[in-house]
């Protein structure tokens, strides 16, 4: 059973979101605890499941990703075998960064990244619209990224 988070745990998690490769010594300067205390707490937070995974956030322009888009997908049916097939297909597509099921008009929203408009069109035509599970899809290309973050608002974290 996890112990409740205290203010130090929350400060560690908050800073960790912003600087994922930070070690206990540098963390101690940010949260005003000793490096050994930070090390123990960081270890606990990992073991308790507060950290899903650590990852580098790459510069998409630097590696040649020029098109980001959201695609709203409506499925033909919600039968289990069709849903399983769609879910399995999506897991295999590197272009799909995120996939969530929705309430409302569309069933699924995809966040997609491709090299250019031609590769985005290829993705739509070959990997999405021609698949039997898909009834229709509407896409919106991102023109300008006004805010993008992976940090969660820590003011909602449950604490002691």
C-alpha positions in Angstrom: 0.0 0.0 0.0 1.3 3.4 -1.0 1.8 6.0 1.7 0.2 9.4 1.1 2.3 12.0 -0.7 3.7 14.9 1.4 4.8 18.3 0.1 8.3 17.1 -0.5 7.1 14.2 -2.7 4.9 16.5 -4.6 7.7 19.0 -5.2 10.0 16.1 -6.3 7.4 14.8 -8.8 6.7 18.4 -10.0 10.3 19.1 -10.7 10.9 15.6 -12.1 8.2 16.3 -14.8 10.2 19.3 -16.0 13.7 17.7 -15.8 13.4 13.9 -16.1 17.1 13.2 -16.0 17.8 15.0 -12.7 19.7 13.1 -10.0 19.2 13.2 -6.3 22.0 15.8 -5.7 20.5 18.3 -8.1 17.0 17.5 -7.0 18.0 18.3 -3.4 18.8 21.9 -4.4 15.3 22.3 -5.8 13.3 20.8 -3.0 15.6 21.6 -0.1 16.2 18.1 1.2 19.4 16.2 1.6 20.6 14.2 -1.5 20.2 11.0 0.5 16.6 11.9 1.4 15.9 12.8 -2.2 17.4 9.5 -3.4 15.2 7.5 -1.0 12.1 9.4 -2.0 12.9 9.2 -5.7 13.3 5.5 -5.4 10.1 5.1 -3.4 8.1 7.2 -6.0 9.4 5.0 -8.8 8.7 1.7 -6.9 5.2 2.9 -5.9 4.2 3.5 -9.5 4.1 7.3 -9.6 6.5 7.3 -12.5 5.1 5.5 -15.6 8.3 5.8 -17.6 11.1 8.3 -18.4 11.6 9.5 -21.9 13.4 12.2 -23.9 11.2 14.7 -25.7 12.7 15.1 -29.1 12.7 18.2 -31.3 10.4 17.1 -34.2 11.7 19.7 -36.6 15.3 18.6 -36.0 14.5 15.0 -36.9 12.4 15.8 -40.0 8.8 15.6 -38.6 7.0 18.5 -40.3 3.3 17.6 -40.0 1.4 17.0 -36.8 -2.4 16.4 -36.9 -5.4 15.2 -35.0 -7.6 12.7 -36.6 -11.2 12.0 -35.4 -12.2 8.4 -36.3 -15.7 7.0 -36.4 -15.8 3.2 -36.4 -18.2 1.0 -38.4 -19.1 -1.1 -35.4 -18.3 -1.6 -31.8 -18.2 -5.4 -31.9 -15.3 -6.8 -29.9 -13.4 -8.4 -32.8 -13.5 -5.1 -34.8 -12.4 -3.1 -31.8 -9.5 -5.5 -31.1 -8.4 -5.4 -34.8 -8.4 -1.6 -34.8 -6.5 -1.4 -31.4 -3.9 -3.9 -32.7 -3.5 -2.0 -35.9 -3.0 1.4 -34.1 -0.4 -0.1 -31.8 1.7 -1.0 -34.9 1.6 2.5 -36.5 4.7 4.6 -35.6 2.9 7.7 -36.9 0.3 7.5 -34.1 1.6 9.3 -31.0 -1.6 9.1 -29.0 -4.9 7.3 -29.3 -7.9 7.8 -27.1 -11.5 6.7 -27.2 -14.1 9.5 -26.9 -17.6 10.3 -26.1 -19.5 12.3 -28.7 -19.6 12.2 -32.4 -16.3 10.5 -33.1 -15.2 7.2 -31.4 -11.4 7.7 -31.5 -9.0 10.6 -31.6 -5.5 10.1 -32.9 -2.5 12.4 -32.6 -0.3 11.8 -35.7 3.2 12.9 -36.7 4.6 12.5 -40.2 7.4 13.9 -42.3 5.2 16.1 -44.7 1.8 16.4 -46.3 2.5 13.6 -48.7 3.4 11.1 -46.0 0.4 12.3 -44.0 -1.9 11.6 -47.0 -0.2 8.2 -47.4 -0.9 7.4 -43.8 -4.6 8.4 -44.1 -5.1 6.4 -47.4 -3.0 3.3 -46.7 -3.2 2.9 -42.9 -6.6 4.4 -41.9 -9.3 5.1 -44.4 -9.0 1.8 -46.3 -9.3 -0.4 -43.1 -12.6 -2.2 -42.6 -13.1 -1.0 -39.0 -13.0 2.7 -40.1 -16.3 4.3 -41.3 -14.9 7.8 -41.6 -12.1 10.1 -40.4 -11.7 13.9 -40.2 -8.3 15.4 -39.8 -7.0 18.7 -38.6 -3.4 19.7 -39.3 -1.7 21.6 -36.5 -0.6 25.0 -37.9 1.2 26.3 -34.8 2.0 24.7 -31.5 0.8 27.3 -28.9 1.4 25.0 -25.9 2.6 21.5 -25.5 3.5 19.9 -22.2 3.7 16.5 -20.6 3.5 18.0 -17.0 0.5 17.2 -14.9 -0.9 19.9 -12.6 0.4 18.9 -9.2 -2.1 21.0 -7.3 -4.5 18.1 -7.8 -2.2 15.5 -6.3 -3.5 13.8 -3.2 -1.4 14.6 -0.2 -1.2 14.0 3.5 
